[in-house]
Every structure is written in C-alpha cells, then in structure tokens.
C-alpha cells in the first residue's frame, strides 16, 4: 500500500485518537476509510455537476434549433 502524510489540526487528531480507542481501530485505518469515503462522495458530486452541465448544454442546443 502507498503511504502519505498530512498535517491536521490538533483537535482533529484528538478526535481521531478517541475514535481509535473507542473502535479498536488504528488512526491509519480510520483516516484511510475517511479519505476513501470523501473521494467517492466527491466523485459522485462531480458526476452530478457534469450531468447538469450536459443537461444545460442539451437544453441550450434545443432552444437554438
């Protein structure tokens, strides 16, 4: 697996530490899942934006015909 590092605010790190204790998971595992979820949500948002752009483009094309 690839590795990366990020700088996060202390309060966020404190929350991650608490979550790790409560869930029995590592901070790395939690961060990996949060990043994955965030990326997938962003991809879905971008797909929706592209769909809207396509619909608007098609609507404008139909108006000019």
QUIHU-V121035 format. One record per pair of residues at least 12 apart in sequence whose ideal C-beta (glycine too) atoms are under 6 Angstrom apart, sorted by sequence separation. I is the first residue (numbers start at 1). J is the second residue. If there is no record, write none. Layout:
BEGIN
{{I J} {I J}}
END
This chain:
BEGIN
{{16 30}}
END
